[in-house]
Amino acid sequence: MIYVNAFIFSGVVCVIGQIILDNTRWTPGHVTSLFVVSGALLDVFAIYDKFVIWAGGGALVPITSFGHLLIHGALEKAEEFSLLGLSMGMFDLTASGIISAIIIAFVLAIIFKPKH
Amino acid sequence: MDKKRYKDLVSVYTPKENKLYNIMKSFLIGGFLGIIGQFLIDLYITYFDVPNKEAGTYMIITLIFIGSLFTAIGFFDKAVSFAKAGLIVPITGFAHAMTSSALEYKREGFVTGIGSNIFKLSGSVILYGVVSAYVFGIIRFIFLGG
């Protein structure tokens, strides 16, 4: 059943992005930025947490999960170190994703030639 | 040629995109990626004995790797022009933005090319993610108690 939920959630998020792309002058960069901000916003009242429980991996695949993971990393450290913890823990949960994206992109850029 | 006539001419030759067809494609492909995400999590938990919490991270890294590799071999751009938001909104779009800007500026050298341009497209995701998570984090921490 979680596979159906994952399909629906991830699909609906992509459809929202597609509707924005088709009906405005926004670029993909605008859409992904908006979605990261919405992911963080939805977690002010722990709404995105419910999506993650409901849709599992389907809620982690869209870029909205990046905002969700940023705010959760920050809040986890904030419990221990108060407001300073927000900046200490910001990248705790997303660091592995960002670091691997940087390393992979760099290595592949060295190996491959650009295609046009 | 005045502006209005020019606009009319352009609109005649701009290909009309079928919005409903685009929505259908992005729903199916985006949803399919969601299923792959959940499948990878289950796969890692069942066969590689990864703890539940880390399985999501491994899944994200796997998708980033796939997205970057397909970008590097030149397949991703063709796939995006078909799938549109179905591939841009998932984490593969983030990997694509990073790898494609690294590749594109490779000829300008390692420091002034790859180094200063690798975050060109994906930087806004990180910037606005961090700023919004900080502001919303303060709100949640102060008013709702973490």
Interface residues (C-beta under 8 A of the other chain):
Chain A: I2 Y3 A6 F7 I8 F9 S10 G11 V12 V13 C14 V15 G17 Q18 I19 L21 D22 N23 P28 G29 V31 T32 S33 F35 V36 V37 G39 A40 L41 D43 V44 F45 A55 G56 G57 G58 A59 L60 V61 P62 I63 S65 F66 G67 L70 I71 A74 L75 A78 E79 L83 L86 S87 M90 L93 S96 G97 I98 S100 A101 I102 I104 A105 F106 L108 A109 I110 I111 F112 K113 P114 K115
Chain B: E17 K19 N22 I23 S26 F27 L28 I29 G30 G31 F32 L33 G34 I35 I36 G37 Q38 F39 L40 I41 G56 T57 M59 I60 I61 L63 I64 F65 S68 L69 T71 A72 I73 G74 K84 A85 G86 I88 V89 P90 I91 G93 F94 A95 A97 M98 T99 A102 L103 E104 K106 R107 I114 I118 L121 S122 S124 V125 I126 Y128 G129 V130 S132 A133 Y134 F136 G137 I138 I139 R140 F141 L144 G146
